[in-house]
């Protein structure tokens, strides 16, 4: 009988645990209220390369997107700079009325991209219906700085700014913001009379708005502060890594060492991973750009025998 009770308790415990896991699973699913997901790509660029495409992906699960305005910033403007060209060919915003970039502030480390699916009074262009396509929303472009072997950190993050909220705007077909919540608050304006009516001393003929007391009248109204709801919108920043000649594995520390030699041998002879920047692997500067035994030999000589600087072009 005791053995039976132990078995029964075990069965009941397993059932309770199963029910709890199921409940948590249902809760997690129903709490997934995300309406927008944005992701900036992970990019590798050769030292000094121009017009490097930056993928910006958008998944809109419930709402049709009609207008967007995004601000992008790179952490290290010494490694890269934004370029003004925006490419929509083959992207989700292909055929839109307008997708344009504007430099923001001094230099070119901040970029604003504004997209409108249709002209202000209608016209060609289709708003973006709910989707989760692997295609990018658009392609921005950056230029990589020319780095040397003394550059210690060759990677910067690319942020899509969330605050203040006027930096991030996504509107639906009705012009309503997507993924925003509003916190109401009481606001007030104060007024001081500059000239009273001599006949009717209760009548003010002219007045000025003042910041506070003394005042003659006050107007109180309800306003609201917009906030991005991070339960409704998720944003994943990207990275931009500048790679110099010989940095086969694209490491952000800019070092050329055994890891690069090993990765190159694996790529040439063992069907290993392709280098993130193929031109950086052409260390013998061959005209056809092929990576082969000559490049492996050149790289080994550079790392272990001090045979001089590498040249990939």
Rosetta blueprint (number, residue, H / E / L):
1 X L
2 X H
3 X H
4 X H
5 X H
6 X H
7 X H
8 X H
9 X H
10 X H
11 X H
12 X H
13 X H
14 X H
15 X H
16 X H
17 X H
18 X H
19 X H
20 X H
21 X H
22 X H
23 X H
24 X H
25 X H
26 X H
27 X H
28 X H
29 X H
30 X H
31 X L
32 X L
33 X L
34 X L
35 X L
36 X E
37 X E
38 X E
39 X E
40 X E
41 X L
42 X E
43 X E
44 X E
45 X E
46 X E
47 X L
48 X L
49 X L
50 X L
51 X L
52 X E
53 X E
54 X E
55 X E
56 X E
57 X E
58 X E
59 X E
60 X E
61 X L
62 X L
63 X L
64 X L
65 X E
66 X L
67 X E
68 X E
69 X E
70 X E
71 X E
72 X E
73 X E
74 X E
75 X L
76 X L
77 X L
78 X L
79 X L
80 X E
81 X E
82 X E
83 X E
84 X E
85 X E
86 X E
87 X E
88 X L
89 X L
90 X L
91 X L
92 X L
93 X L
94 X L
95 X L
96 X L
97 X L
98 X E
99 X E
100 X E
101 X E
102 X E
103 X E
104 X L
105 X L
106 X L
107 X L
108 X L
109 X L
110 X E
111 X E
112 X E
113 X E
114 X E
115 X E
116 X E
117 X L
118 X L
119 X L
120 X L
121 X L
122 X L
123 X L
124 X L
125 X L
126 X L
127 X L
128 X E
129 X L
130 X L
131 X E
132 X L
133 X L
134 X L
135 X L
136 X L
137 X L
138 X E
139 X E
140 X E
141 X E
142 X E
143 X E
144 X E
145 X L
146 X L
147 X L
148 X L
149 X L
150 X L
151 X L
152 X L
153 X L
154 X L
155 X E
156 X E
157 X E
158 X E
159 X E
160 X E
161 X L
162 X L
163 X L
164 X L
165 X H
166 X H
167 X H
168 X L
169 X E
170 X E
171 X E
172 X L
173 X L
174 X L
175 X L
176 X L
177 X E
178 X L
179 X L
180 X E
181 X E
182 X E
183 X E
184 X E
185 X E
186 X E
187 X E
188 X E
189 X E
190 X E
191 X E
192 X E
193 X E
194 X E
195 X E
196 X E
197 X L
198 X L
199 X L
200 X L
201 X L
202 X L
203 X L
204 X E
205 X E
206 X E
207 X E
208 X E
209 X E
210 X E
211 X L
212 X L
213 X L
214 X L
215 X L
216 X L
217 X E
218 X E
219 X E
220 X E
221 X E
222 X E
223 X E
224 X E
225 X E
226 X E
227 X E
228 X E
229 X L
230 X L
231 X L
232 X L
233 X E
234 X E
235 X E
236 X E
237 X L
238 X E
239 X E
240 X E
241 X E
242 X E
243 X E
244 X L
245 X L
246 X L
247 X L
248 X L
249 X L
250 X L
251 X L
252 X L
253 X L
254 X L
255 X L
256 X L
257 X L
258 X H
259 X H
260 X H
261 X H
262 X H
263 X H
264 X H
265 X H
266 X H
267 X H
268 X H
269 X H
270 X L
271 X L
272 X L
273 X L
274 X L
275 X L
276 X L
277 X L
278 X H
279 X H
280 X H
281 X H
282 X L
283 X L
284 X L
285 X L
286 X L
287 X L
288 X L
289 X L
290 X L
291 X L
292 X L
293 X H
294 X H
295 X H
296 X H
297 X H
298 X H
299 X H
300 X H
301 X H
302 X H
303 X H
304 X H
305 X L
306 X L
307 X L
308 X L
309 X L
310 X L
311 X L
312 X L
313 X L
